[in-house]
């Protein structure tokens, strides 16, 4: 199976650290964030990784080409500065010809999380990885799920009974790749979609009943958005 990592962004909330270094290339406990991802992926059945690049693509290409545990290559998004990750996913459609996993470039995870996703119910065309906690803040990608099915996902879900969060990882199997590719293509016909997250496409698919969930409660992961997150990530990966 293939993994597509969305690493095109700069990570402006981490300036000045990302002035000339992509967020995925920042040091986290002695290795770049992307190195940690590739190492954890190599411990699973994933046999191919495509890293979507943008800001300072040469740096990201160098990290990918040095990967030894899993075959990794890159595809460039020359429009990264003009779009969010929905646009990057749209450019990745040629890679969506079979079953695949999408991983956010700023999500660090232990291999057991990815393996749990790969072992999850294969009949779901799309499966979103979720975690749970006591409460959710404005920065969380909030989730509403019921009986193993995704109902809604988004940072702003007014009036909805939020009961989980997305960690930035999901699988597309069976009819999933074609459904997702078609949804991306339809959404990108509206220029306002340039500034939307790919999970807005998944949110629309969920409302049509096409998305399941995979809970990874108790397993280690973290997201890198700002300096505090970066410091926390170093303590998380130290356990791996």
PyMOL commands that set and color helices and strands:
alter all, ss='L'
color gray80, all
select helices_A, chain A and resi 12-14+23-25+33-42+57-65+80-82+85-91+93-95+111-118+176-187+191-195+199-207+227-237
alter helices_A, ss='H'
color red, helices_A
select strands_A, chain A and resi 2-6+27-28+31-32+48-53+71-76+100-104+107-109+126-131+142-146+149-154+164-172+211-215+221-223
alter strands_A, ss='S'
color yellow, strands_A
deselect
rebuild
show_as cartoon
